[in-house]
Amino acid sequence: MHTAIYPFTAIVGQEDMKLALILNVINPGLGGVLIKGEKGTAKSTAVRAIADLLPAMAVVKECPFHCDPADRNHWCEDCLTRQTPPPTQAVKMKVVELPVSATEDRVVGTLDIEYAIKHGEKKFEPGILAQANRNILYVDEINLLDDHVVDVLLDAAAMGVNTVEREGVSYSHPARFVLVGTMNPAEGELRPQLSDRIGLQISVQSIMDIEDRVKIMERREAFERDPHAFREEFKEYQDQILENIIEARTLLPQVQVSPEMMKVIAQLCVDMGVDGHRADIAILKTSKTLAAYYKHQEVEAIDVEEAAALVLGERFHKKSLDEEKIKKQIKNAVNEVSRDETGDDKKKSQTR
């Protein structure tokens, strides 16, 4: 029996969370999203809703890794040995949940060493990362997950490949997924070394506006009374978001970013005292994805401003890092880069 999914566009408020999820399904290369907030703030509802919103995708039939028939570069070993073109089927993107109690073997999969020795062939039992390929990997209470398992997840997310090695035998398969981790900070923090490797980081709070809280209750009542009618009511909004996502995926490879805008991103990260370079790259990727979503041919300052809020907001644990401060820092960075450019032009003219 199919259980109706609450529509993504019917979720009241939580705009940053919804935008972060949309950006990650447009560009899985963003590195996922970490959502911090207390329970009951629509985190899991939004994750399941975004997956339900997306269209069915083509996969190689009977492939445990759901390989893309049109992307041979990311096929598993078994698909590479099949006939070309391989038989295909259409399946919906799904949410693969990783339980807090999961062991490393359950996550990465296992190799049957005895079988390999006896038959000279690899026998691999797929794990959660295999199921997650080309899907959404949802980790609730990610801060309570074993640190070593989190390391494995983030390595696979960064490389797009899961490699299992046992007794000199190794097996690799594609593991390209949208990582969504949620946590309640009251139950403990995720190690900074780990959280820093997740692309977007946002916080969600309970909605305090009375009218919005009433709207949440009314919509939930209507959904539970007649899920089909309720979903039909939001179909037009759902279709519009889907169309925007599909268009953004097409436009993304064509989005340009100027050297000046890259300097603005770098200057912003220097001004904010960011450690390392992950934040710079995350802001760049997010800016390009936002530009594609907003149908900009080139990254604009407004894209960088919005991207910086999504990338930097939770990295510093500073309540003072609000939208106005980011706008001010962006303006300062633009002015700083402009002064540098003017200075370089003067030097060039003097040398001539």
Steps between C-alpha positions, in 0.01 A plus 500: 500500500644835391516762773434854377790740547435851632564751215829689512335832414242458778768524770455831682812714546849344539605667174875449551453128555283462192742701286800297624324176402404637158859610432637158594266312265598743223870452575587196717862617482424763767585244768164465671330701771515491881174614660510593868186548705267354757258221416170581335634763257412308178855376432412142407176612333694733269756232408234247401299769321789614278566140393131450419499823299770384257421306181584133445856435385632246251710220652666186368252219560579272796815697589533523881672839463234659272762596239403771251472343150616829345808541723741216423781681686324426829389142438575221746721205404202279415338755270828545310491130408139510377378545146486855367253659525382320815131442577352787701208584723362814667500531879423782740778656703467378857615593848741243645516532877815417694428394860720636779586143601636408154839329493769571241432168321129581482585837344772411249405139426696177545732283292479122524871416533443124520305506173772709333771254606303192390369630169740778409207742464383793707172462683373827641200548726380861443454730800314822564735703276405274208130568561572872531668539160302759300259536793478706821689363800324624813683480834287609793696589815824494301681639805431172683646288220839334555771741380665232286170431319454874439853511353409218261181680395675829434784333307249324275300821457815693402635240254173357371646151544486243778800265523503194726830325569538173691804268510651641183170482309330826405171596338382845390160624396345842429364681806373837382222617728348806662605488866251651745598493865275629776575553866379661820790707643360439850605134461863582417696653215653338193880520501608822316739297283201302375236773477743716301491243221124535449424768241197689631421549868181657625292518816124472535284623785140457598277753328376758750259693276144413612347515152768270358454253787126494433574445129719201588216343700241571231713348225581192703130450576412536131777259396398231747132540405559454125866461392415475128290818492761684706780398262290609202459840662879551494569327168549824307759625752671160501520497120651850497775407746573183301522699176743744665718213624514334157583832329768575760665160445522579130628854552754421775789388272466825304512738799813716497679658795736792446848523655378811683215309662740224605713769665190627681436147637865465606503846660176422684644179646819681605296776665289241683811320627412172331745214560610301194348526154193277512268794568635693198430204270160435658395865452619489138304182421192622684515839326507331159210273596297796627576688178369204298188480719433871455581476125810720518755436227778626727546497877392834650571658838150409618576133429821518703316675783235229523755221461719642777206498742430132425865393518638716781196549723548197727874453455585769755222446756463878509155645543644829375560346156167615365395608151586866558852417614557281195372778273743741664791256465412440134496876438836537674641212296377657174656834597827330597518314170415821310784684676739218415392506135542879486843472659608236249381717210702794634812287531459373145457852361808617691717219364392588148 
